[in-house]
Each structure stands twice: as structure tokens, then as C-alpha cells.
Amino acid sequence: MLAEAVKYAAARLRGQGDPHGHLAQQVAIWARHKRHSAAWEPHLARCRGLALSAARACPEGSRRTALVLGPGLLLDVPLDELSALFQTVVLADMAFVPEVRARANRLGNVQILQADLTGCLDRLPEAGTQPLADVLAELAAGLPGVDFAYSANLLSQLPLFALDALPPEWGEEQRAGLAAALVRQHLQGLAALPCPACLVTDVIERGLRQGEVEYEADLLFGVDVGLTGENWIWDMAPGGEAVPGLDVERVVLGASTVRPALA
């Protein structure tokens, strides 16, 4: 806990705000990864490999800007390789720890873009009753020639901060409706980008007791992503860390491009 507090304080002292808790979440992920790096690495390696393969499929004459959505701590992002492939790499997220900013600075062609990828966090709860803005179209329009996009384990996380910001009088049906709308918005936004877009997301969580499934949860709020691709298991919280007595795993979907199925 002390190491987490120090890491969080260091980011805040360097000017990183945390109005919606994204920085606190990143620090918590950093601590969990530190405890379970061996268990996580097969998942993270699959993520990086899929994204890099999709990026390399872009024609050499069309490698201006790579847009990484939700890069977090860069655990699942092949940043050095993307930097070598593209003229510019843009990392878009709500918070960045100092180590990520320093790594971007060292590479020279990596830009940090602090952005709300839901488009609604600062306007809740009123925004929850209005049509959602096309966040990704607006984001891409402000960048020079986006030729590749990578949504990095972001999709299932997007609704969570919005749900936390809603007042208690919002009922379960309203909450589920907003969460599903945010998932659909992101999928549709990726499909509408004028470039290949790679998606990695967890879709199902399972709690296992001695190898037997005790619970299963849909992480995408009932939305069918309508994609085929690679599937694998992420051993996210072994040894009862997240749920006492259970090993928690997540089923992950990796799609090298969203366009054929969703456009």
C-alpha cells in the first residue's frame, strides 16, 4: 500500500489530475501486475503481438499516425515497435503516470493526449439521457492522418467510471442502458474510423473454485461485439485476491480489425 501511495502522489505532484479516478485505477493495476506479473504475461504478450501484427499490415506508405486508445501503463502496448513503424504515435487516455510520459518523451515521436474516451464524464448525469457524441471521430479529426488505431483492453472499462458518477436515484435498468450505450458507441466509433482498428477486450469474467466455475459475468453489459478473432484466458486474479477463495479469470477477444463485422 505504501508503494501505491508513493506512486500516486508522484503523479499528482507532477500535475496529473484525477477527477474521475483513472489515475487511482492505474496505480492499482500497477500494484496487481507487480504481484502477478508471471500470471499476466501470457495475456499481455498476446495483446502486444496482435496489435503489432495488425499495425504491420498497414501499407508502408500509409503509416502516418497510430492512435492508441486506453494505453494505461503500456503493459499491453508494443510502444517501441509502433514508434518505429509510424511517423507519430498518439496515446489517448484520461491519466498518465510519470513513467509513461518519460517513455513517450524518450522516443521522440510519441504524443500524450489526455482525453475522456466516453465523451460524457464531465456532463453526467444529464449526459446519460442524451445521445452520445462520436468521440473517436472527433479525436481522429484533430490528428494528422490516423492510419491505425488500437483499443487496448478499454472496452469493458469505459462504462465503469460513468456508472460511478451517476447519482443513486438512477435505477439498474437506466445504469445498464448507459453502460451498453457506451460499449456500442466505442465499437461503432472504431468501425467508422478511416483506418484499420484493432480491438482487444475482455468479454467474460469467471470465478473458479478448485477449477469449477462458481460464477460467470458478462463484462460488456449484454452487447454482442459481432466479431471473430483470437480468444484466450487472462489469469487476472489468482489465489483469491479479488474474490476470497476464488481464482478469477477473464475471457479475452482480440480482433485485428473491427471493420468487416461492424461497418
N, C-alpha and C positions, 0 to 999 in steps of 0.2 A: 504493500500500500504506500509506503514511503516513496519508493521509486516512481510510482504513478503520480503521486502528488508533486514530486520534483519536476517530472516531465511536463505535467500540465502547467505548472507555474512558469516554467521556462518559456513555453509557447505564449502564455499570456503576457509575460514581461517583454516579449519581442513584438507585441502588438496584435497577436491573434485573438480576435473576439470569439465569443462562444454563446451567441444569443439563443440558439436552439439546441445546444448540447452535442453538436457534431464533434467538437474537439474532445470533450469528455469521452465520447464513444471511441474515438480513435486511440486515445490513451488506454482505454480498457482493452481494446483489440490488441494493442502493442503488448500489454501485460499477459494476455491469454496466449498470444503467439509465442512469447518468450517461454511460457510454461510448457507449451505443446508444439514446439517447432517441428519436431520429428513427425508427429501425427499429422500436422498440417501440410508438410512439404509436398507430398504427392498431389494433393489438391492444387496447391499454388503453382506447382510445376506444370500441371495440365492447363491451368489458366494462362500462364505465360506462353506456353507452347502454342496453344490455339490462337491467341491474339497475334503472336509473331507470324505464324503461318498465314493467317488472314491478311496481315499487313504486307507480307512479302508477295502476295498475289496481286497487289496493286501494280499496274504497269509502271515501269521506271520513269516514264515521262509524266506520270500523274502522282507525284509524291511531294506535294507541297506541304500541307498541314495535316497532322494526325491529331485528332481530338480524343482525349481520354476522359471519360465521364466516371466520376467517383473513384479516383485513383487512391485515395486514402493514404496509407503508409507505403504504397508502391510494392507491397508484397506480391501482388498478382499482376504486376505490370512490367513488361520487359523494356524498361525505360531506355537503357543504353542502346539497345538494338533499334528501337523506334527512332531515337535521336540520330542514329547513323543512317537510317533509311529515308527519313523525311527532312525537308528543309526546316520545318518548325514542328514542335510537339507542344500542344496546349493541354494542361492538366486543369480540369474544371471540377471544383468541389467546394464545400462550404467551409472547410477548415484545412490548414496545413501545419504540420509540426515543423520545427526549425530544421530538422534533418532533411526533410523533403525539399524545403526551399533551398537549402545549401546544395543538395544534389542537383537540382534544376539549374542553379547558378553555375555550377562547375561544368555542366555540359554545354552551356552557352546558347543553345537553340531551343531551350525548353522554357515555356512561359507558364506562370501561375495565374489562374483565373478563378477568383472567388465568386461562386455563383450558386443561387438556390435552384437546384435542378427540378424542384417541384413547381416553382413559379408562384407559390401561394403562401409560404410560411409566414411572411410578414403581414398577410392580409386575412388571416384566419381570426374568427370563424366565418366572417362574411364571405370570403372566397370559396368556402366549401359549398355554397349554394349557387355558385356562378360557373359558367363554362370555363374550363381550364385553358390557359394560354398555351400556344405551341412553343414551349420553352426551347426545344432543341433547334427549331427553325430560326428563332431569334438569335440564339447563341451562334449558330453557324454563319448567319448572315453578317455578323460582326467580325468574322475571322477571314484571313486571306486564303481562299482556295482550300476548303476542307476536302481531302481526298480519302480519308479513312477515319472511322470512329470506332471506339471500343468502350462498351458499357461494362465496367469491371465489378461484378458482384454487387451491383447497385439496386437492381430492380425490386427485390424484396424489401430493401431498406427504405426506399423512398417514402412509402406511406407512414412509416413508424413515427417520424418526427411530427408529421402533420396530425396524426391521431393524438399524440401527446399534447399538442397545442389546442385541441378542441375543448370547449367547456363541458362540464359533467352532464349538463342537460341534453347533450346530444345522445340519442339512443343508439343501440347497437346496429340497427339497420342503417341509420344515417352514416355511422362511422365506417361500416363495411362498404357502403356505396362510395364514399370518398376514397377509401383505400383502393378499391378496384378501379376507380376512375383514374387515379394516379398511375397505376400499373399500365392500364391501357394507353394512357397518354404517352408514356415513355416508349412503349412498343411502337405505337403509331408514329411517334416523332423519329425514332431510329429508322423506320421503314421509309419515311419521307425524305430523309437526308439525301443530297445529291451525290452520294458516295457509298461504297461498301461499309456496312456497320456490323461489327462483331459483338455478340452478346454472350456473357457468362452470368448465370444467375442460379442461386439455389431455389428449388421449387417445392421441396417437401422436407419436413423435419420429422425424424423418428426418435423416440426414446426406447432404448433396449435394456432389458434386464436379463443378464446371462444369455444374451443372443436372441431373446424373444422380444418381439415388438410389443411395447406396453401402450404407446400412443403414437399417432401419426397426425401431422398438422400440415395444412396447405399454406404455404408461405406467400402465395400470390393472390389471396383473397378471392378465390374462385375463378380467376381469369385463366383461360386456356391460351397459352402463348402461341399455339399453332405452328410450332417449329420442330424440325427434326435436326438432330446433330449428335454430338457426343454426350454420353451420360456417365457420371462417376459418383462415388461416395466420398464425402468430406467427413472425416472423423473429427468433428468440431469440438466436442467437449467430453472427452473420455473420463472415466473414473469418477463419475458423479459430480463433476464440477458445476454444471449448470442445473441439474436436477438430482437431488440426493438419491443415490443408489442406481442411477441410470447412466448408460453411455448414450450421448446424444450425437446423432449423425445427420447429415443433410444430403439429399439427392441433388446433384448439380446438373444443369443443362448448359452445354457450350455449343453455340451456333456460330459458324464462321461468317455468316451473313444473314440478316433478317429479311432482306428484301423479297426474295422469291415467295415466301409464305405469307407475308403480311402486306405487301404493296397492293 
